[in-house]
Amino acid sequence: MEEIQQMTVTITKEENEKALECVLRSRGFSKRLITRLKRTENGITRKGVLIRTVDLVYENDIIMINEGDGEALDPNPDLKADILYEDSEVVVFSKPPFMPCHPSIKHRDDTLGNLFAALYPSLAFRPVNRLDRNTSGCVLVAKSQRSAAMLQKSFEKTYVGIIKDLPHCGGRICAPIAREQETIIKRCVRADGQYSATDYLVRKRLGDLSLVDFFLETGRTHQIRVHTAFMGYPLLGDDLYGEASPLISRQALHCEKMTFQSPENGRIVTVTAPLPEDMLCLMTPDR
């Protein structure tokens, strides 16, 4: 099932007698989204009549936008995830570990998408970033396709992870990442892979464990997990790229901080997701 969301654009005095496409572009609509709207039934109308993007618009015109893109999921109100920030255009969740972002064959109704559907029944689920099921932290969800398009290039993330026996205080890992042959999940460092770069800095040490901040120049699938394994020090508990650990039942990775420009008002927003208990206790004395 697909949700249709409506929004209105009221033409200002400054936008009088401009082509509609120019107005939409100045308000953050991407060329791709405008093209999709033109192909959507009643995608862009004025007074109930279809309007072309080359047509001129006039002060006080009300342009109706009908979006038909997005993912509508079965609601599950029993799920829980803290909301770190919300405005009219976006919501940021602190996704707990072991909660998938999207439904799959094995996870039909226990995902962040199902929780979103319960909280916002009239909206389609449009996550701007995605985390692995076992990775916790910030997930930014747009409330419209326009907001999703605007946010794709205007947000930054900082991760924190735990590594055992790491001798370095920090550094940069620059190694191309590709998908391993004969698998759709696992990635590897390979010469013909995509350019990938990760900076890291040790924040705290406790015994043989290091709490490490990660800053991504690129955003490849499993990038931090692949890069830490490549340098010989995989994330604690990462049984895909390293080995399982009796100290934690997942890879010790958390999307701690996110900064983005809100489509609502252009304000720069920074949100922080507290370190989850299973990682926090490992970096606490007398654990």
VENCOR-V850832 format. One line per field, one symbol per residue. ss: DSSP state (H for helix, E for strand, - for the rest). psi: psi as a letter, one per 30 degrees, with the letter a starting at -180 (. if undefined). burial: I if it has 9 or more other ideal C-beta (glycine too) atoms within 8 Angstrom, else O. A space follows every 50 residues. Layout:
ss = ???
psi = ???
burial = ???
//
This chain:
ss = ----EEEEEE--HHH--EEHHHHHHH----HHHHHHHHH----EEE--EE -----EE----EEEEEE---E----------EEEEE---EEEEEE----- -----------HHHHHHHH-----EEE--------EEEEEEE--HHHHHH H---EEEEEEEEEE-----EEEEE--EEE-------EEE----E--EEEE EEEEEE--EEEEEEEE------HHHHHHHH----E---------E--E-- --EEEEEEEEE------EEEEE----HHHHHHH----
psi = kkkkkklkjkklefgkhlkeeeeeefggkleeeeeeeffkkhejlkhgkk klffkkllkfkjkkkjkgkljklkkjfflkkkkfkkafflkkljkllgjl eklaefieghleeeeeeeeiffkljikelkklefklakkkkkfleeeeee feghkkkklklkkkgjflflakjjkkklkkkgkfekllkkegakkkkkkl kkekkjbgkkjkkkkkelhlkgeeeeeeeeggilkkgjfefcllkffkgl kikkjekkkljkfeggkkkklkjkklefeeffgkkh.
burial = OOIOIOIOIOIOOOIIOIIIIOIIIOOIIOOOIIOIIIOIOOIIIIOOOO IOIOOOIOOOIIIIIIIIOIOIIOOIOOIOIOIIIOOOIIIIIIIIIOII IIIOOOIOOIIIIIIIIIOOOOIIIIIIIOIOIIIIIIIIIIIIIIIIII IOOOIOIIIIIIIIOIOOOOOOIOIIIIIOOOOOOIIIIOOOIOOIIIII IIOOOIOOIIIIIIIIOIOIOIIIIIIIIIOOIIIIIIOIIIOOOOOIOI IIIIIIIIIIIIIIOOOOIOIOIOIIOIIIOIIOOOO
//
